[in-house]
Amino acid sequence: MAKKTKASTKKKNTAFRTIGAFFKSRQTQTIIGVFFILFSIFLFVAFVSFFFTWQDDHSIISQFTDRNIRSKNWLGKIGATLSHYAIYEGFGVGAFLMPYLLFISGLFWMFRTKLSKVVISWNWGLVSMLWISLAFGFVTKKYTVLSGVIGYELNDYLETFTGTPGLAIILIFFFIAYVVIRFKVTPEAIINKIRARKKESTVTEEVLSEENLSHEEETITVEFDDSKIEEKEEPSEKKSDFELSVENLQPTIQNHSEVDGTEVIEEVVEEPKPKSEPELEVEIDVEEVAEEKHVSENLSDKLVKDFGEFDPKLELGNYKFPTFNLLKQYNESISVDPEELELNKNKIVDTLKNYKIGIAQIKATVGPTITLYEIVPDAGIRISKIKNLEDDIALSLAALGIRIIAPIPGKGTIGIEVPNKKATIVSMHSVISSKKFQESTMELPIALGKTISNETFIVDLAKMPHLLMAGATGQGKSVGLNAVLTSLLYRKHPAEVKFVLVDPKKVELTLFNKIERHYLAKLPDTEDAIITDTTKVVNTLNSLCIEMDTRYDLLKTAMVRNIKEYNVKFKARKLNPENGHRFLPYIVLVIDEFADLIMTAGKEVETPIARLAQLARAIGIHLIVATQRPSVNVITGIIKANFPSRIAFRVTSKIDSRTILDAPGADQLIGRGDMLYSGGNDITRIQCAFVDTPEVEKITDFIGSQRAYPEAYQLPEYVGEEGGTNLDIDIADRDKLFKEAAEIIVTAQQGSASLLQRKLKLGYNRAGRLIDQLEAAGVVGPFEGSKARQVLVPDFVALEQLLENEKNG
Ligand SMILES: Nc1ncnc2c1ncn2[C@@H]1O[C@H](COP(=O)(O)OP(=O)(O)OP(=O)(O)O)[C@@H](O)[C@H]1O
């Protein structure tokens, strides 16, 4: 036995020795060196070429083996693929360090340079690659190819924790740390260098004045010696690897940093030696390539040139927006009654006088329903005093709806809002036809009504990003909701926005049924687009969460931050529909009577709503939630925190007002569309635009009578816990495409309905049914929320066997 082991160790040793000898042979080393050097050149050329050709080659990466498809990269498909993974999926411009590192490794093998030098270069190289990628990601979000996926994602990740300035600081810190460690730049070193320079210049001056050239040489030597001494004087107790590297690396850097961006930075910090000039030029070359030249030649541009930009509205190209004459016009000229004004002014002055508050000046602004009296009190009167007298002043003025604003933000005056005896209706017609609304460039403009100074008040739902509406019954909430929906109908094409309407009262929103196939979104296989049933609400909300996750994935693969950028990219044909990309319409979820829902479904509704409210902003899902009962168990903290924009119609108590707005005031409104809008900080009093049911009916009729999409916008399927699909589907009832579908799923090893939709060109419903049948047959696993289903059959053979067994069984 012992002999045997000895023999085997001997064998092993000789094997190792042979391998060792093989690598020690200068011939082998030279060959390896040459390979590395040539490969580095190959990579460098491929990388440079990549910046010209990447957009053209982007789609062929997945078709590597298909010989019919050719790559534009100068170094063919391998060049394109390597560059794609190193630059696009990797480090962006930072990837240029790779050929550099391979190059110096090649030199190491060829000329037996010091190993420690190469190892240190690799260390620094990898760190620099990460830094460059991160820095490019930070500087430009637009040209993501400069930062690569790593830089982009890292930026995104870090920015959530540190914010943009924080990340800038981190980047600067690492840059300085790099310079300090690598070049030993300390404050003392800099001061010494400056001193040395000064000395040099003074000596040179002297020398020049004496016109003695030989002296000049001396001074240079003196300076050189100085710097040498400085280096010696540096604390030399700990000599780290990094410090060593400076000396070791110098020759390498000078010879080969042509391919390297970071080394250029070194040169700037180091004493500028004329020898290092060419390195700077090379870096500039790389940047130019990345930014400009190739852009005009890429595939998307070609597509746009040939077919024009993608037009989401094309399918309903003849769609006509509703006309203004569908809306009723009222007499809206505000009649200022001078007597009323004078009377109110006198009352205000007298009342305040009773409380010993003198007035220096008073000014009135007459709005549609209220008049604002702006008061400048006498010097020395405290504003809080007037604020405290609010109720007394209201009583003295004997009118409802007195609201005191002390002080008016940004003005320093005190405002007293008094309702007009004769209110003027603010018609939807007037706000919709206003220039301000028609010419607004907002993504989702909403004309809410008019302010006290009779200006049309427009807000952008996309910026809000969600809206909470509350008010006691009969104060104008439903009219408000209709005003919001009408605004969007007048400005947004059916391709651009979809509504999900939840109406437990079953009356308010039914009119919108007529525009189901134009503007509404619904769950697959449901009859009514307007949801009135609580369980369906839960399913719809969860389905919206799935849609949100899908949209986030799409945004991620498109490397954009929000729906706006995504759609711009999609329209410019930069996103391939074959990869699941599609034009994303905004989705506006409107929930009337939120209190009802919370009472019946509680957490089941609150959780997905909170999730949507927290995350849906970037991907274009916006929530409008209305409630009659603004109590804290309906408008919970978590809901409130995610709805910064709120509208309060008249409520019955100060507490309710506080629940909605975090401020009193809504209890002092006069009703009939009188409302307070809080966009986060300041509160604005607005008279809501009035649109009544016949008008909404006319608009929906107008839209409904036009050509529509074949069906309402389909939301992703969500199967609730109690729902579940019918799993014992009869073999005889199977879809004709069942086998084909099974093969596709097994080949792709991905159990998703959208894959079937794409490959077999099916509608969502049929693809969904096929997936159900595949689940029943045991080809795919059960539904797992937003993830694709697991494929349970590993290959074709297993699939054949499974289907054969089924037939026999
Ligand atoms: N902006 C407005 N301008 C003029 N009148 C209005 C306005 N808004 C509402 N009103 C009047 O108030 C009435 C009630 O409004 P609305 O139906 O919107 O109340 P609501 O808050 O929805 O009530 P509920 O909660 O019971 O449905 C309307 O019929 C209308 O006469």
The ligand as an SDF file (V2000), in Angstrom:
LIG
                    3D

 31 33  0  0  0  0  0  0  0  0999 V2000
  -68.6400   73.2270   -9.0930 N   0  0  0  0  0  0  0  0  0  0  0  0
  -69.9340   73.4140   -8.8170 C   0  0  0  0  0  0  0  0  0  0  0  0
  -70.5160   74.5560   -9.1790 N   0  0  0  0  0  0  0  0  0  0  0  0
  -71.8130   74.7410   -8.9160 C   0  0  0  0  0  0  0  0  0  0  0  0
  -72.5800   73.8470   -8.3070 N   0  0  0  0  0  0  0  0  0  0  0  0
  -72.0780   72.7100   -7.9270 C   0  0  0  0  0  0  0  0  0  0  0  0
  -70.7110   72.4220   -8.1710 C   0  0  0  0  0  0  0  0  0  0  0  0
  -70.4340   71.1960   -7.7010 N   0  0  0  0  0  0  0  0  0  0  0  0
  -71.5860   70.7450   -7.1800 C   0  0  0  0  0  0  0  0  0  0  0  0
  -72.5530   71.6210   -7.3030 N   0  0  0  0  0  0  0  0  0  0  0  0
  -73.9420   71.4580   -6.8670 C   0  0  0  0  0  0  0  0  0  0  0  0
  -73.9580   70.5490   -5.7740 O   0  0  0  0  0  0  0  0  0  0  0  0
  -74.7330   69.4150   -6.0790 C   0  0  0  0  0  0  0  0  0  0  0  0
  -74.1370   68.1670   -5.4710 C   0  0  0  0  0  0  0  0  0  0  0  0
  -72.9120   67.9230   -6.0620 O   0  0  0  0  0  0  0  0  0  0  0  0
  -72.3250   66.4700   -6.1640 P   0  0  0  0  0  0  0  0  0  0  0  0
  -73.3340   65.5390   -6.7000 O   0  0  0  0  0  0  0  0  0  0  0  0
  -71.0540   66.5480   -6.8440 O   0  0  0  0  0  0  0  0  0  0  0  0
  -72.0830   66.1630   -4.6420 O   0  0  0  0  0  0  0  0  0  0  0  0
  -71.3350   64.9430   -3.9960 P   0  0  0  0  0  0  0  0  0  0  0  0
  -70.3660   65.4960   -3.0510 O   0  0  0  0  0  0  0  0  0  0  0  0
  -70.8450   64.0520   -5.0290 O   0  0  0  0  0  0  0  0  0  0  0  0
  -72.4690   64.2460   -3.2290 O   0  0  0  0  0  0  0  0  0  0  0  0
  -72.5640   62.7120   -2.9380 P   0  0  0  0  0  0  0  0  0  0  0  0
  -71.3920   62.4080   -2.1390 O   0  0  0  0  0  0  0  0  0  0  0  0
  -73.8670   62.5830   -2.2230 O   0  0  0  0  0  0  0  0  0  0  0  0
  -72.5830   62.0480   -4.2860 O   0  0  0  0  0  0  0  0  0  0  0  0
  -74.8090   69.3880   -7.5990 C   0  0  0  0  0  0  0  0  0  0  0  0
  -75.9750   68.8020   -8.0560 O   0  0  0  0  0  0  0  0  0  0  0  0
  -74.7460   70.8450   -7.9640 C   0  0  0  0  0  0  0  0  0  0  0  0
  -76.0040   71.4260   -7.9700 O   0  0  0  0  0  0  0  0  0  0  0  0
  1  2  1  0
  2  3  1  0
  2  7  2  0
  3  4  2  0
  4  5  1  0
  5  6  2  0
  6  7  1  0
  6 10  1  0
  7  8  1  0
  8  9  2  0
  9 10  1  0
 10 11  1  0
 11 12  1  0
 11 30  1  0
 12 13  1  0
 13 14  1  0
 13 28  1  0
 14 15  1  0
 15 16  1  0
 16 17  2  0
 16 18  1  0
 16 19  1  0
 19 20  1  0
 20 21  2  0
 20 22  1  0
 20 23  1  0
 23 24  1  0
 24 25  2  0
 24 26  1  0
 24 27  1  0
 28 29  1  0
 28 30  1  0
 30 31  1  0
M  END
$$$$
